[in-house]
């Protein structure tokens, strides 16, 4: 597993109490007079740690991420994809005369995008000069790179229509197409099963960083992301032929660069592991593709136990409010987020589950599409808070606020939420009883 570095920011929240007495109640097994107070803590102190993974596994995801997206808070993400190809089977008889027609790369949207798709996008395709090889652990990462020829094999400009899952066609170099056809037709050893990968190592697809304002995802599979060599047989009745080069989905991967210039992160070195919230404009974040997630801690939870002889937590609800203005039609909010439980070494030991305890609980998005004031993600933390009451030292746990693995490896979904300085801060409401004997 790649190492993780932890960056700390703090959210201090206002605590409000309401209570009432019921003189007719007893507690425990002792025959004593007692009363309890029902207490509602509107919000407890929550500290948030912004955590960025050193790297994300992007190989074998069957997704090509290409483009550039700039977030006003967190900087610019630039993605390009490396695609190696399998050797196809060529069956045209060597005695025939063949004519090359075109070499076409076909990319099909998988529906995901981020950024302004009303703007034209430009891609360039380059030939790899280095064979793609997986690391010893069997993966390649968003930080992995492979060398390529700066000469352009093909390029195209288009207005993206990702929701239509349209196919983008890029015509590649006729010179490469003719060379491939000639070698396959003459049964050249360079394109034999033993040497093909060395002869044609694959391609990299780059966005035009000067003009790109959106980032898109394309499907990569046996037929999607393929290169088609169109040719015909001279004087044949049905002479149109296609030699299809299918992607090697195991070693295809995406490289991602992050430019922090002009962002809230611009004054912080990549090696810096702690960033106080006041230096991030009092904001927390999760960011797929760039590998950010947030750690939540409740340092003063045990103070509640000082309020009486016995404390019983009845309910705890956490609400996380996206920062207003941080999302739009070009940067949609994630449908759901998740909480995992980690120990004092930040090793995940469990998950916040549903009321049956069988599935990981989703912080499902509740949207206010009318006034845009009450949009939030909600979690039931009753079980977690009950178990944390009284815990100290090594027995204390924190929560990690994360996306699904697919969001990290295949998208740039992001969430910016506010702390106490925001109009709608992160909010933990705990309802409990304080029992007192008389």
N, C-alpha and C positions, 0 to 999 in steps of 0.2 A: 504494500500500500504506500502511496506517496505520503511524505510528511505533510503536516498541516501547521500553519502558523496562526497564532491567535492574536487578534487585535481587539483591545478593550475600549468600550465606550459606555457611559453611565446614564441611566434614566432615573431621576428621582421624582416620585409621584406623590401627590397630595393625599393624605389619609383622612377620611371622614368616618365618624362613628355614629351609629344610632342604636338605641337600646330600649328594652322594656323589661319589666319584672313580672313574674308569675309566682305569687306567694304560695300557690297550692302544690308546687312540685317538689319531689325528692329525687335524690340520685344515689347510686351505689346500693349496697345491701344493708347499710346501717340505718337504724331507725332514728333519723335526725331530721329536724326541720331544715329546709333549704329553699333557696330561690335561684332562678337562673335569669340571665339577661340574654336576649337575642341581639347579636351584634352583627352589623353589616359594615365591612371595611370596603369602602368604595374603590380604593386602589392602594396596593402595597408598593413599597420600594422595589423596583426591578432594575437590575443592571444588565446591560446588553453588551455582548462582546461580538464585534464584527470579525469573522474568521474567513481567511482566504486559503483555499487549498493550494499547495504548491503546483499541482498539475491535475488534469482530468483525463481519464481514458477516453479517447475519441476514435480509436480504431475499431473496426467491426461493428459499427453502429448503423450501417446501411443508410447513412445520411451524409449528404455533401452540403456543408455550410459555406456560403460565398457571399461576400458583401461587406459593407461598413455601416456601423450604427453608432451615433453619438448620443449619450445620455447626459443631460445638462449637469447632473450631480456627480456621476461616476466615470465620465470620460468616454473615449472612443474605442470600440471593439472592431477589429478588422479580421475577417476570416477568409481563408482560402483552403482548398481541398486538394489532396493528392490521391490520384486514382491509378493503380497498376491494373494490367489487363491479362486475362487468360489467353492462351494460345488457341485459336479456333481450328476447326478441321476444314481443310481445303480439298475439294474433290474434283474440280475441273481437270479434265485430261490434259496432260502436258503437250499433246499434239495439237490442241486447239489454239487459235489465236485470240487473245483476250485484250480488251480495251478498257482502261480505267476511266470511270465517269466522275466519281467524287468520293471524298472521305468526309463523313458527317459524324459529329458528336451530338447525341441527343440527351437532353436533361429535362426531367419532368418534375415540376413542383410537387411537394408533398403537402402543401397547404399552409405551412408555417412561414411567417415573415415578421420582421420588425423594422420600423422606419417608414418613410414616406414613399409609398409605391407609385405615387403619381409622377415621380421623377424617373427619368431614363436611367437604366443601369447598363454598364459596359463591362464585359468580361474579356480577358485575354487568356489564351491557352498556350502552355509551354511544354516542351518535351523534357522529361527527367533525364539527368545524367548520372544518377545514382540509384541503385536498386533499393527498393523499400524492404527493410528487414525489421521484424518485430524485436523488441527488447527481450532480454532473457526471461522476463516474467510473462511474456506473451502479449504485450500491449504497446501501443504508441499513444502519445499524449498531445494535448493542445500546445505543448511547448516543443514537440518534436519537429524536426526539419529535414528536408532532403534537397540536395542541390538540383538545379535545373538550368536549361539553356535559356538565356535572356531573349533569344530570337523567338518571335511570335509565330506559332503554328496556325492560329486562327483567332478571330475576334468577332464580337457581335455587340450591338447596342439594341436595347429593347425596353419597353415599358412593362414592368412585371404585372402579372395577373395571377398571383399565387392561389387565390381561392378557386380559380377555375382549373387548377392543376394542369395548366397548359404545358406544352413541350417546347423547350427552347432548342433550336437547331443552330449549331456552329459549324460552318464549313472549315475543315482543316486543310493544311497545305497539300496541294496536288502533287508536289514533289514527294512528300512522305507517302501519299496514297499510291503513287506509281512504284515507288521503291518496295513497298509492302507487297503489292500485287506481283511484281516481277520476281521477288524472292520466293513467294509462296508458289507461284506457277512453275518456276524452275526447280523447286524443291531444294532451295539453298539451305545449307546446314545452319546458317545464321538464324533461320526461323524454325528450325527443328524443335522437337519437344525439349531437348537438352539445352538449347541455347537461346530460345526465344526470349525468355525473361531478361537475359543479358543484352540482347539486341534492342528490344523495345521495352524500356523500363516503366513506361506509363507517362502520365501527364500531371500537370498542376494547373488549376484554374484560379486566376487572380481577378479581383475586382479592380476597377479603376479608382484608386484612392482619392483622386482629385475631384471626381464627380459623383461618386457613389454616396447615396443617402439612405440606403436600405440594405438589409441583410436577408437572404432567402435560404430556404432549405429545399434540397432536391433528393429524390429517392435514388438509392444505389442498390441494384439487384442484378440478377442474371440478364435481364433485358433492359433495365433502366440505368441510364448512365453509360450505355454501350456506345462504341464507335462502329459505324457501318461503312464498309468499303464497297461502294457500288461499281460494278463493272459489267461488261457484256461480252458475249462470245461472238466473234465475227462470223457472219453468214448463218447463224443459227436461227431457227424459226422462233423459239422462245429464248431470247438471248439475255434477258436481264437477270443478273445474279447479285447476291449480297453476301459478303464475308463479314460476319459479325464478331467483334471483339468484346467479350463480356467482362465487366469489372471483377477484379479479385476482391470480394467484399471483406475478406479476413484482414488484409493489410491496407485497405483504403482508410484514410484518416484525415482529420481536419486540424489545421494549425490556426491558432488564435493569438493575435497581438493585442495588447492593451496599452493605449496611449492615455496617460493620466493628465496630460497638459490641460490647464484651465479648469480642472475638476476639484472637488473637495479633497481628493487624494493626492493632488499635485505636489504638495509640500512634504509628502511622506515617502521615504525610501521604500523600495520593494522589500528590503530586509527588516523593516521596522515591524515589530510584532504587536505593539500596543498603540492604539490611537484613541485618546479620550474623546468623548462625545462632543465636547465643546470645540474640538478641532475638526469635527465633521459636521458642523452646523447643527448639532444635536439630532442627528439622524441615524437610523439603523437601516440595514439593507440585506437583501438576498439577491444574488445575481447568477443565473445559470450561464454556462459558457465561460464566464470569468471565475467561477468557483467560489463565490461568496455565500456564506450562510451566517446566522446569528446565534449566539449562545445567550440564554436567559438564566439569570440567577436571582434568588430571593434572600438577600443576606440578613434581613431582620425578621424573618418569619417566626422565629422562636420567641420574639418579644411578645407575641400574642399570649404565650403561656404564662406570662407574669400577671395577667389580668384577673386571675381567679384560681380556685383550688383545682378545678378541672375544666379543660377546654375540649369541646367536641366540634370538629369541623363538619358542617352539614353540606356545604356546596362551595365550589370555587370555579369561577368562569374567567377566562382570559380573552380579551378582545384586542385585536391588532388592527389599527386603522391606517390604510394606505395614505401617504401624504397627498393631499389634494393638489392636483396639477402635475403629479409625477407619472400619470398614466393617461392614455388617450386611445383613439382608434388605431393609431400607429404603434402603440406600445400597450397592448392589452394586459389587464391584470391576470395573474395566474388563477385558474379555477379553484385551486386548493393548495394548502401548504401543510406541513407535517411537523410534529414534535417528537424527538427521540430523547431518551433519558441517558445521561452520561455520568460517570463517576468523577472523582476529584482529579483524575488524570485525563479527563476528557475522552475516555473510551466509552463508546455506546454500549449500554448494558440492557436496555429495554426500550420500549416505545410507549407513548401515550396512546392507549387503546380506546375502543368504544366501550359502551356500558356493559357489554357482554365479556369484554376482555379478550376478544378473539381476533379483532382486526385493528390495524393502525388507524387511529382517529384522524379524520381529515378536517382541517380548518377550512370549512367550506365558505366560499365568498358569499356574503350578503350584500347586495348592491342597492344603493339609493340612486335611482336614475331620474328622480324628480328634482330634489334639492341638492344632491351630491354632498350631503353632510353626514350621512350615517352609513357609509360603506365600510365594512369590516369583516375580518375573519374571526371566528369564535371557536374556543376550545373548552371542553369540560375538564378541568384539572382537579376535580374533587378527590379522586383516589390518590393522585400524586401529592397534593398538599397534605392530605391526612397522613400519608406515610412519611413525609418530610418533617412533620412537626416533632420537635425534640431532637432531630438528627444534628450531629456536630462532627467536625473534622472529616475523617475518611468516610463517614457514613452519609455525608451530605451529597446531594446530586444536583446537577444542573440540567437545563433543557436546551436542545439544539433545534433551532427553527430552520427547516430545510425544504427544498423541493424534492421531487422524485428524481431518480437517477436519469431518466430520459430528459428531464428539463435541463439538467446540468450538461449532458453529453450531446444533446441534439437541438438545443434552443438557446436563446438569450433572454428568456423570461426573467423579469426582475420585479422586485418589490422594495419600495422605499417607505418606511414608516416613521412616525414622529415620536418624539419623547415628550417630556413635561413642558417643553417650550412651545410645542405645537398646539394647534387648536383642538385636535382630537388625539390625545396621547395614548400610548399603550396602556391598557387598563386591566387590572386584576381585581376582581370583586370576590371577597370571601365572606360567607355567612357562617357564623358559628355560635355556639352557646357557651356562656360562662356560668359554671355552677359554683354557688357559694353556700356554705352551711352556717347556721345560726344556733 
